[in-house]
């Protein structure tokens, strides 16, 4: 048999906070691996915003219209960023332009994932996982936090390649309930894949 080493180069970089700001999130890398996005807070105003950097450049730039942004995630084509701000799930072009509202989020957001079939999956940490079209419309609850089973919150949903199945994290007082779970947009049932001691998913 023949083995092939990847032709993609390894990249190591350090992204400090832009001048006059402090970092308030980890960076998320675009699907192409050519851009990263992060949230930084302005030291004078105290307002946070999304910043984007092309890895071929050393200078990140802020995205207008993203005040109070949190939990950014990329669209599959890497052209758009989803994020949460002021009780809304929003999207903005990574090259700039007006941000648009996709849906209202009534609780505390805890991450999102943008599938290739035009669906965004996001976590409301105290309620469960929800799905909505990336063009807006009705929001559908996919999983529900089981408070009777001491599941305090769900977080960090990530679509698998088929954009139907997904992974997410459950944090629970009962260690036998915590861990990484697999679910599907087509079913309310979930399967626990990793227990709490092995779960480092974010």
C-alpha positions in Angstrom: 0.0 0.0 0.0 1.0 3.6 -0.4 0.8 6.2 2.3 0.6 9.9 1.6 1.7 12.6 3.9 -0.5 15.7 4.0 0.5 18.5 1.7 -1.0 21.1 4.0 1.6 23.0 6.0 1.5 23.2 9.7 1.1 26.7 11.1 1.9 27.9 14.6 1.0 31.4 15.5 0.5 33.7 18.4 -2.5 36.1 18.3 -2.1 38.8 20.9 -5.0 41.2 21.7 -5.2 44.0 19.2 -3.9 47.3 20.6 -6.2 48.9 23.2 -8.2 45.6 23.7 -8.2 42.5 25.7 -9.1 39.0 24.5 -12.4 37.6 25.8 -12.6 34.4 23.7 -10.5 31.7 22.1 -9.9 32.0 18.4 -12.0 29.9 15.9 -10.3 28.8 12.7 -12.2 29.0 9.4 -13.0 25.7 7.5 -10.2 26.6 5.0 -7.7 27.1 7.7 -6.9 30.6 6.3 -8.7 32.9 8.8 -9.4 33.0 12.4 -11.9 35.0 14.4 -12.1 36.0 18.0 -13.8 38.4 20.4 -11.9 41.3 21.9 -13.1 44.0 24.3 -12.1 47.7 23.9 -10.3 48.9 27.0 -11.9 52.4 26.9 -15.5 51.7 26.0 -15.7 48.2 27.5 -17.5 47.0 24.4 -16.6 43.7 22.8 -16.6 42.9 19.1 -15.6 40.3 16.6 -12.2 40.5 15.0 -10.9 38.5 12.0 -7.4 37.8 10.9 -6.2 36.3 7.6 -3.3 34.0 8.6 -1.3 35.4 5.7 -1.5 38.8 7.5 -0.3 39.9 10.9 -3.1 42.5 11.3 -6.6 41.5 12.5 -9.6 43.8 11.8 -12.8 44.4 13.7 -16.2 43.7 12.2 -18.7 46.6 12.5 -22.1 45.7 13.9 -20.8 43.0 16.2 -21.0 44.8 19.5 -21.4 42.5 22.5 -20.6 39.5 20.3 -19.9 36.1 21.9 -19.3 32.4 20.9 -18.4 33.0 17.2 -18.5 30.1 14.7 -18.0 29.9 10.9 -20.3 29.1 8.0 -19.2 26.0 6.0 -17.9 28.1 3.2 -15.9 30.3 5.6 -17.5 33.5 4.3 -19.7 34.3 7.2 -19.5 34.2 11.0 -22.4 33.3 13.3 -22.4 34.8 16.8 -24.6 35.8 19.7 -25.3 39.3 20.9 -28.0 41.0 23.0 -30.4 38.0 23.0 -30.0 37.3 19.2 -28.3 34.7 17.0 -26.7 36.8 14.3 -24.5 36.5 11.2 -22.0 38.8 9.5 -19.9 38.6 6.4 -16.3 37.9 7.4 -15.1 40.6 5.1 -17.4 43.2 6.7 -20.9 44.5 6.0 -24.1 44.8 8.0 -24.9 42.0 10.6 -28.3 40.3 10.3 -30.5 38.7 12.9 -31.3 35.0 12.4 -33.2 34.2 15.6 -34.0 35.3 19.1 -32.2 33.4 21.9 -34.1 33.7 25.2 -31.5 32.0 27.5 -27.7 31.8 27.8 -26.0 30.8 24.5 -23.3 28.2 24.8 -22.0 27.7 21.2 -23.2 27.1 17.7 -22.5 25.0 14.6 -23.4 25.9 11.0 -24.2 22.8 8.9 -23.8 22.4 5.1 -27.6 22.0 4.7 -28.4 25.5 5.7 -29.2 24.7 9.4 -27.6 26.3 12.4 -27.6 24.3 15.6 -27.1 26.2 18.9 -27.1 25.6 22.6 -29.2 27.4 25.1 -27.2 26.2 28.1 -30.1 25.9 30.6 -32.7 24.6 28.1 -31.1 22.4 25.4 -30.2 22.4 21.8 -32.1 24.3 19.1 -32.0 24.3 15.3 -32.9 27.1 12.9 -32.5 27.8 9.1 -29.5 30.1 8.4 -32.0 32.3 6.6 -34.1 32.7 9.7 -37.6 31.4 10.5 -39.0 29.1 13.3 -36.6 27.8 15.9 -37.0 24.1 16.7 -35.9 22.5 20.0 -33.8 19.3 19.3 -32.8 18.2 22.8 -34.1 19.3 26.2 -32.1 19.7 29.4 -33.2 17.0 31.8 -33.3 18.9 35.1 -34.8 15.9 36.8 -31.6 14.0 36.0 -29.5 17.0 37.3 -28.2 18.1 33.8 -27.4 21.8 34.6 -26.5 22.7 31.0 -25.7 21.6 27.5 -23.0 23.3 25.4 -20.7 23.3 22.3 -22.8 21.5 19.7 -20.7 20.5 16.6 -22.2 19.1 13.4 -20.6 16.0 12.0 -19.9 15.9 8.2 -23.4 14.9 7.2 -24.8 18.0 9.0 -27.6 15.9 10.5 -25.7 14.2 13.3 -23.9 16.2 15.9 -21.9 16.1 19.1 -22.5 18.2 22.2 -21.4 18.4 25.8 -23.5 17.8 28.9 -22.3 19.2 32.3 -24.1 17.5 35.1 -23.8 17.2 38.9 -24.3 13.5 38.4 -21.0 12.3 36.8 -22.8 9.4 35.2 -24.8 11.8 33.1 -22.0 14.2 32.1 -19.8 13.8 29.0 -19.9 14.0 25.2 -23.1 12.9 23.5 -24.1 12.2 19.9 -27.5 13.3 18.6 -29.4 13.8 15.4 -31.7 16.5 14.0 -34.1 13.6 13.0 -34.4 12.1 16.5 -34.8 13.2 20.1 -32.6 10.3 21.2 -28.9 10.8 22.1 -26.0 8.4 22.8 -23.3 9.1 25.4 -19.9 8.6 23.8 -17.5 9.8 26.5 -17.8 10.2 30.2 -17.0 13.3 32.2 -13.5 12.3 32.9 -12.7 12.0 29.2 -14.7 15.0 28.1 -12.7 18.0 27.0 -14.9 19.3 24.3 -15.1 23.0 23.4 
